[in-house]
C-alpha cells in the first residue's frame, strides 16, 4: 500500500480513529527526537571529558577569587540599599507630611469659595 493510499484510508475513518493516528504519530515523532537528543548529550559529555584542562588548580583559585569578589560586592550593595531605605523612610515621612498639609489647605471650603468669588468678580 502506498503512502497516499494509506492517508486516504485514514481520512475515511471516523474521528476517534483519526485522532488515534494523530496521537500515535506525535508519540513516535517525540520518541525519535528524544532518542536523538540523548545520543547528542552522550556525545557532548564524552567530548567534554577529553577536553578538561590540566591546570585545574588555577581554575579553582580563580573561582575562589571570583566568589570573594561577589561577596564583597554583595556587602556594598547591602549597605547601599540600607542607606537608600533609610533615606526614603526619613524623606518620605517629611514629604508626605508636607503634601498632606498642602492638600488639606487646598480642600478647605472657605479658601475654595473665595477663589470662585474672585473668578466671578475679576475686579476684586
Secondary structure, 3 states (H helix, E strand, C coil): CCHHHHHHHHHCCCHHHHHHHHHHHHHHHHHHHHHHHHHHHHHHHHHHHHCCCCCHHHHHHHHHHHHHHHHHHHHHHHHHHHHHHHHHHHHHHHHHHHHHHHHHHHCCHHHHHHHHHHHHCCCC
